[in-house]
Every structure is written in structure tokens, then in C-alpha cells.
Amino acid sequence: MLCALLAPLLLAGCGADPLAVQVPDLPDDEAAACRDLVAALPDEVDGQDRREITGADGRAAAWGDPAIVLRCGVPQPSDFTDTATCIEANGTGWYVPDAVLESDDQSLDVTMTAVGFRPRVEVFLPGDYRPDGFTNVSGAIGTVVAEQLDEVTPCR
């Protein structure tokens, strides 16, 4: 009987192997803000269950396989400018590179960055989840980013 009760709990963590994620060094206050953000993220994003992470000191999250990966405390994207286009989702402006926005190829991987918040948050979305995954992921995560982090400059 005990095995039957524990089986669903054991199987819930047995999907994909833990995912190694690298995060940049941060000052203590920003690292703490990232850990709070990650702790507040949902267990499911775009129908994908949360995965175990290694090497990120509580400052990253992942869902599904292939993995949708969030990293907190990232630098500003090198191709971001003051006139770059941002896509608003649930209170968060996400910068997406023009090459992705202008492409008709809906199978491209997307890296979107909440550049207006500190610390900055980056989400990598595999093309397998597009096109609907972009809206679903940016909306679900954007809500938490807007609630948990400080917006310093709106990204529009």
C-alpha cells in the first residue's frame, strides 16, 4: 500500500535528468532577488513540468524536454538598443532579437530578455514550443517577473 502511495511522488521527479545551467556571478542582493523569483515561478509552464537544475545556486529554472530555461541575473543582450522592439506580456516587456521577430520560421529557438528589470531575466524557448509557446511562456513568467523584481526602465 505504501509503495502505491509513493509511486506518483517518485515518478514525478524521474522524467529528464537534472539540467546543468550556468549563471553569472552577482552581488548578494541581486542573487537573493533571483532566488526569490525562481522560488515563485510556477511548477508548470506551457504544459511542461518543472525540471531539476544543477549549478545555478537557485537562480535558474527549467521546464520540459527540450528545456525551456530561465536564468536570472544575466547581462544586457549585446544587440539590444534603446530603439529595440519589446513585446509586452503581463506587465513585462521582453526583448526578442529582430532576426527572430522578422523571420517567418516559427521553428526558430527564441531567447527573450526582460531588459527593463533588475536583475535581468532571460528565457530560452526551444522552437519545438512555438508559435503558441512564446505567448504562453512570456505571459506565465512575465507575471512573476513583474511581481518579484524591480522595473527600472520600461521596455516598449
N, C-alpha and C positions, 0 to 999 in steps of 0.2 A: 504494500500500500504506500509506504513512504517513497519508494522508487517512482511510483506512478505520479506522486505529487511533485517530486523534484525534477522529473524529466523535462517538463517545459522550461523550467528555470535554467537547467544546464544547457539545453539546446539553444536557448536564446542567445548565448554568447559563443556558440560554436560555428557561426557562419564563416566569414572570412577571417584569415589570420590578422593579428594586430598590424596596424599600418604605421610605419615609421614616418614621422613628419618632423622636419627641421623648422625651428622658429628663430628669429633674430634675438640677440641679447637686448634687454630692455631695462630701463630704470625700475626700481621696485614698485613704484606707484602704478606705472603702466602695466607691468606684469600682473599685478593684483587685479587691475581693471579687466585685463584679458581673461584671467581665471574666472572672475565673476561672470563675464559674458558667456564663456564656454559652459559654465555650470547652469546658466539659464536657458541654453539652447534646447530645442525640442528633441525628443528621442527618435522622432521620425520626420524626415524632410522629403517631400515629393514621393511619398510611398516607400522610401528607403529607410531601413533601420540604422540606428547609430552603431558605429564600429569602435572597437578599442583602438586607442592611439598609444604609440610609444615615442619617447624622445622629445616631447613638446612641453613638458612641465605644466600640463593643464591649460595650455594656451592654443590648442587646436582641437578640431572636432572633424569627424568624417561620418558619412552615411553611404551605405550601399557598396556595390561592387560591379562595375568600376566605381571608385570612391569619389563622392562629392566632398571636397576638402576645404575647411575653413581654417585660416591661420590668422592670428591676431598679433598686431604689433609690427606689421610689415612696412617697408618704406614706400614712399610715393612711387607709382609706376613711372618709369623713365620717359614714357611717351605722353604723359599727362601734361596738359597745358591749361591755362586759365580759360581758354575758349573751347575746351574739350566738351563733348556731349556726355551728359549723365542721364541715367534712366531712374526715375523715382519709383520706389516701391515701399509702401507702408512707412513713410517717414524717413526713408534712407535713399540718398542719391548714390547710385552705383556707376562708376566709370567703367566703360567697356571699350576696348580699343576699336578705332574706326575700321580696321581691317575685318573685324568680326561683324560690326554693325552694318557695313556696306556690302557684305557678302551674301549671296543667295544660298550658300551652302549651309544648311541647317544642321549639318553633322559636325561642324567645327567645335572643338573644345572652346570654352569661354573662361577667361579669368576676369572676374569683376571685383572692383575695389571700392569700398566705402571711403573715399578720399577725404571727405569733409569731417570725419570723426577722428577722435584721438582716444586711444590708439587706433590706427587704421586697421581695417579688416579686409581680407582678401578671400574670395571664394572661387575655387576651381570647380567648374562644372563640365564633366565629360560630355562630348557631343552625343553620346548614347541617350541622354535625357532630354535633348532638345527636340522640338521647339518649346513644348509646354513646361519643361523643367526649369527653364530660365525664369519664367514668371513665378512659378511655384516656389522655387528656391529663394529668389531675391525677395519675395514677399514674406515668406516664413522667417527667414533670417533677418531681413530688414527691420521687422517689428522689434526683434530682440535687440538689435544694434541700437535703434533709436531709443529704446527704453534704458539700456545699460551704459552707453558711452556718451561722452560729451561731443556735441556737434560744435565745431569751431568755425567752419565755413560751409555754407550750403553748396552742394554740388548740383548744378542745374544744367 
